Amino acid sequence: MEAAEPLGVPVLPALAYGVTPYFAAFPGSPSLGAGTYVALLRDLASSLRGQGFRRVLLVNGHGGNSFAAEALAADGVAWHDWWRGPRVWEVVRAIDSAGTHASWMENFPWTRLPGVAVPAEAKPVVERHADDPAAVRAQLGDGSYGGPYAHSDKDMLRVWEAGVAEVRAAIERL
């Protein structure tokens, strides 16, 4: 929203579900099948095109969904993994090279749950998780692939600002 609003570009609500089968052993983590996910996004893009929209940018926030970029490119849908953009990645690496899934990289001031304290110590980094959901939960415990759980709000705002700038640039390139 923050990236699109100054450009007058409408933004749909975030899609709350994605492809996360390896986290199925974490209660409350529903997953869509890959085919369902791509079909859903294709239907949304087609609906928008039917309403007169000619350019569609999907800003993705989950690595498990990234496979869909190639499938949707054939439909003319632009894709942007916000956390992997070069500007964002440069800021992330300048702050802490141990930025991974469910680590400090996902701990923005507005995503924190009130009254929930994160561990002060960093978790050892897990290079690759298992494939079986129960094994993933046993291996990861809390879902984090490792590293610190938090950095300062100032650092998080630097990551956010880089992400906003990069998404805005992606919109402008359409």
C-alpha positions in Angstrom: 0.0 0.0 0.0 2.7 2.4 1.0 4.6 1.9 -2.3 1.5 2.1 -4.5 -0.5 5.0 -2.9 1.7 7.9 -4.1 1.4 6.5 -7.6 -2.4 6.2 -7.5 -2.3 2.5 -8.0 -5.0 0.3 -6.4 -3.9 -2.5 -4.1 -5.9 -5.6 -3.3 -5.9 -7.0 0.2 -3.1 -9.5 1.0 -3.8 -13.1 0.3 -3.5 -14.8 3.7 -2.7 -18.2 2.4 0.0 -19.7 0.4 1.9 -22.9 -0.3 3.4 -24.1 3.0 3.1 -27.9 3.1 6.3 -28.4 5.1 4.8 -26.4 7.9 1.7 -28.5 8.1 2.7 -29.9 11.6 2.5 -26.4 13.1 -1.2 -26.0 14.1 -2.9 -23.0 12.5 -0.6 -23.1 9.4 -3.0 -24.1 6.5 -1.5 -24.6 3.1 -2.8 -24.4 -0.4 -1.8 -26.9 -3.1 0.5 -25.5 -5.7 -2.1 -26.0 -8.5 -4.8 -24.3 -6.3 -2.5 -21.4 -5.6 -1.6 -20.8 -9.2 -5.3 -21.2 -10.3 -6.4 -18.7 -7.6 -3.9 -16.1 -8.8 -4.7 -16.7 -12.4 -8.4 -16.2 -11.7 -7.7 -13.0 -9.8 -5.5 -11.6 -12.6 -8.1 -12.6 -15.2 -10.9 -10.9 -13.2 -8.8 -7.7 -13.0 -8.1 -7.8 -16.7 -11.8 -8.2 -17.3 -12.4 -5.0 -15.3 -9.9 -3.1 -17.5 -6.7 -3.5 -15.6 -3.8 -4.1 -18.1 -0.9 -4.4 -15.7 -0.8 -6.6 -12.6 2.1 -6.8 -10.1 2.0 -9.5 -7.5 4.2 -8.6 -4.5 5.0 -11.9 -2.7 6.0 -12.3 0.9 6.5 -16.0 1.2 9.3 -18.1 -0.3 7.0 -21.2 -0.7 5.0 -19.2 -3.2 7.8 -18.1 -5.4 7.5 -21.0 -7.8 4.3 -19.4 -9.2 6.2 -16.5 -10.7 7.2 -18.5 -13.8 3.7 -19.9 -14.2 2.1 -16.5 -14.0 4.6 -14.8 -16.3 2.9 -16.6 -19.2 -0.3 -14.8 -18.1 1.4 -11.4 -18.1 1.5 -11.1 -14.3 4.7 -9.4 -13.0 6.1 -10.9 -9.8 8.2 -9.4 -7.0 9.5 -11.2 -4.0 9.9 -8.2 -1.7 12.5 -9.7 0.6 14.8 -10.8 -2.2 15.1 -7.5 -4.1 18.6 -6.3 -4.4 18.0 -3.1 -2.3 16.3 -5.0 0.5 18.9 -7.8 0.4 21.7 -5.2 0.6 20.2 -3.6 3.7 19.5 -7.0 5.3 23.1 -8.1 4.8 24.4 -4.8 6.1 22.4 -5.3 9.3 22.9 -9.0 9.8 23.8 -11.8 7.4 21.8 -14.3 9.5 18.4 -13.2 8.2 16.2 -16.2 7.6 12.6 -17.5 7.8 10.9 -16.4 11.0 14.0 -14.6 12.2 14.5 -10.9 12.8 13.7 -10.3 9.1 10.1 -10.9 9.8 9.9 -9.0 13.1 8.6 -5.6 12.2 7.1 -3.4 14.9 3.6 -3.8 13.4 3.8 -7.6 13.1 4.7 -8.3 16.7 2.1 -9.7 19.1 1.6 -7.7 22.2 3.0 -9.3 25.3 5.0 -11.9 23.4 8.7 -11.7 24.1 11.2 -13.2 21.6 14.3 -15.0 22.8 17.2 -12.6 23.3 19.8 -15.1 22.0 20.2 -16.0 18.4 19.2 -19.5 17.3 21.8 -21.6 15.4 21.2 -21.4 11.7 19.6 -24.4 10.0 20.9 -24.6 6.4 18.2 -26.8 5.0 15.0 -28.1 6.6 13.6 -31.6 6.3 10.8 -32.3 3.8 8.3 -34.1 6.1 6.2 -31.7 8.1 6.7 -33.5 11.4 10.4 -33.6 10.8 10.4 -29.9 10.0 8.7 -29.1 13.3 11.1 -31.4 15.2 14.1 -29.8 13.5 13.0 -26.2 13.7 11.0 -26.2 16.9 9.6 -22.6 16.5 9.7 -22.3 12.7 12.8 -20.1 12.6 15.7 -21.2 10.4 18.0 -19.4 12.9 19.8 -16.2 13.6 18.6 -13.4 15.9 14.9 -13.1 16.5 14.9 -9.3 16.5 16.8 -6.2 15.7 16.1 -2.6 16.5 13.0 -0.8 15.2 15.4 1.5 13.4 17.0 -1.4 11.5 13.6 -2.8 10.7 12.4 0.5 9.3 15.5 0.5 7.0 14.5 -2.9 5.6 10.9 -1.7 5.2 11.9 1.5 3.5 14.1 -0.4 1.1 11.2 -2.7 0.3 8.8 0.1 -0.3 11.2 1.8 -2.6 11.8 -1.4 -4.5 8.1 -2.2 -4.9 7.4 1.3 -6.1 10.2 0.9 -8.7 8.7 -2.4 -9.8 5.3 -0.7 -10.2 6.8 2.1 -12.2 8.5 -0.4 -14.5 5.2 -2.0 -15.5 
